[in-house]
């Protein structure tokens, strides 16, 4: 087991009605004025916006709105948020939405304290020293952003989908009420399942050594995602399945499963980010296409761990059977497993490879993921 | 899944050499003078004391010593620590040792801010509003105290072994270097295994409903404890086994496995505390005696979960087989399973029952654990 530092200061308020506590949490942190980031106008139609603004009002907290954050969130909206947060002199950011809203809010929170263009923080031109305090109300469980210090944003001009990471970006409080997620479409539910599984398998398969303890935790969470996704597809109102799905999503990327795991990387994310950046495909849908293809190329590098996965997740014997079982499961739940399902053709591959090459540089795995390797993986996914 | 709040602000510094960081952590928190709590003089013989005092000195931090904390720590030593901490005007407590030292340090940290007798905090006469900041260097993995806000101390006059719990008692930083644990005796290693398993099974078996996600996490940790204990008994110098054992101990009681789990209790702890309080038996040894006896009495209340346990931990079919398998495993590793092995006889049972009755009141389960029930369990353990 590798040496590690574990630190995760985010308070999670989990369960039915917990959005009602947002006013008191903000007040307890001395917040007087927040920038409320959100995506579509859905939160106004379904009443969540009213609850939040009422609770803020009750606690004497002013609210400035920034709506219109899109899936695969873009840096132009972040820049708009930075300008607005400064002009309005808010002293916190409140994100109400899914991972895209949370990640945009994190970038705004960091950008407010940085004098240059906020994109500099994504390309390593500047580090993140501090950020506005961040609070979140999650309406879609997938990215784990509610309990970590990372954010992913796309630069729509350069077609780069890059990430930032800093202890300053842990939310102070994240509210996770699974009932608020019942409106998530079936499509986004299954994309989310693929996203959570992707978060869990990256370190599991790529680590130089993966201790049995951490492998068991990962398998526990994958098995939970598999089981609860199937239960939700039968009945979207199954609260207990929704709750376990949501908590699995949080635990999948809050540092618990990777504590003590060294030398791992995020190749599936590095490749998928090119699909999202170039073709605006939903992140989870891109991942469910890339993962089986990547596995077919990669599994010989780590036969032992692929055998574990095959046995402990799908109860089959060989690495190849495990990969096929996962691919079939993705097909069964209805998340794509082929580039063609995303409208991506053979002729698009060169531009994807170019984009991936800049990502793998950012992820520190440029030497392994040469253009030849990436094209091999992509062709398997056609 | 029940509503919950998850909050655990402790920084864990895990791995080889991490004790070297203690000075910088204290300095980063602005600490100028610490009360260093420890148990036996072993930390002076093995060099750990020298490392710590050197690192404190390097950072300009003064040190006041409080040695002599015993296993099953006593309130008289806590009182001594409170007096010393006040007289010396320390602004933090540094615990170097196992759970007994950490728990004593927590009680001292809370006691310094309370005007009355510190035992009042254990009997509910007063609440814990604040505490001195607490730092720990763990030398025995078992109790999980390094990453939670609870402490257990014995009043040697009243023969009460009671607990306190408060968010103010989370350590700021805990250093967990598995190499520092290589000197732990085989006896205390196997008692520790029983203690960790006890922490994991209490909620697992007694919760009104135990979600599959959390059940999987618990089973993952129990399986890790079983596997690594066996590996350590073959080779006490097996670092990787020692590390997984230690991290499992931390995860077993830091709130991760019980988040979302409602309506559970600690009957095995409530009963064992009487054995420790009256006969000063090692906590883990007392637990490995009580657990199989409690299980034989209790399992019919939760057949489903006992079947899960039997299958997923010991790969056997029925609740009864699972219980026997655990009992045999305790025997195999060499932790006791009978009161007689602790020198406790039939004639001692009435005094134990009386003591347990006051504990179950503190644990909120006095109505279930009547004198008749407790005597039934104890007789099974004779």
Interface residues (C-beta under 8 A of the other chain):
Chain A: X1 X2 X3 X4 X5 X6 X7 X8 X9 X11 X12 X13 X14 X15 X16 X17 X18 X178 X211 X212 X213 X216 X217 X219 X220 X221 X223 X224 X227 X239 X240 X243 X244 X247 X248 X251 X256 X259 X260
Chain B: X1 X2 X3 X4 X5 X6 X7 X8 X9 X11 X12 X13 X14 X15 X16 X17 X18 X178 X211 X212 X213 X216 X217 X219 X220 X221 X223 X224 X227 X239 X240 X243 X244 X247 X248 X251 X256 X259 X260
